[in-house]
Amino acid sequence: MSHHEARLVKCFRAVFAGLSDEQIRHANSTNVEGWDSVATVTLITLVEEEFGVEIDADDLEGFGSFDSLLAHLS
């Protein structure tokens, strides 16, 4: 697991505490119960803090999966 991936898993774990690391790596807004707009905003806020980046609110819809967030951060 890359350093970025491990840090992103940490963010996901904070929002979706019941998921295993493997489930997190395959997580998306359609296969994770409770992934709604509030969870998305919470997750993005944690990602911004963890990685020291700012994600434009207009881009939130494009981040509906672990992979999409990881690709953006890489």
N, C-alpha and C positions, 0 to 999 in steps of 0.2 A: 504494500500500500504506500502510495506516495505521501509526502508531507502534506500537500494540499488536500489530498483525499482524506487523510486522518483528521485534519482540522475541520473539514466539512462534515465528516461523520459526527464529530463532537457537536456541531451546531444542530444537525438533524436529531441527534439523541436528546438534546435539550427540549426540542419541540415535540418529538414523537418517542417518548420514553419507552414504550412497549416494544419497539422494533429492535431486532438483532442487527449487528453490523452488516450482515449479508442482506437482510431485508432493506436496510437503509440504502445500500449501494444499488438496489433495483427499484427504489421508491419513486413513485410519481403521483400526481394528484388524483389519478383514477384508481390506483391500487392501495392507497393508504387511507384507512378510515380516519376521518377527522381532519383531512387536509382540505381546509376551506380557505377563504380569503383572509381570515384572521391568522390562521396558521402560516399562510404565505408571508404576510407582513411581519409576523414574529420571526420567522426563519430568516427572511432577508435582513432584518435588523441585526440579528445575531451574526450573520455572515459579514455584514458591513463592519461590525465591531471586531470580529475575529481577524478579518483580512485587511482592515484599514482601507476599505474601498467604499465608494458611494454608488449605489445602483439606482438609476432613474426610475421613478414610479411608473413611467410609461413602458418600461421594459419588464415589469413584473409578470405579465402574462406569458412571457417567453421562458420563465423559470419554473416550469411545472414538473421538474424531475431532478433527481440527484445528478444525473449525467449532464443536464443542461447547465446547472449551476457550476459543476466542476469544469466543464468546457469553458465557461465564461471566465473562471478564475485562473485557468491555466495559460 
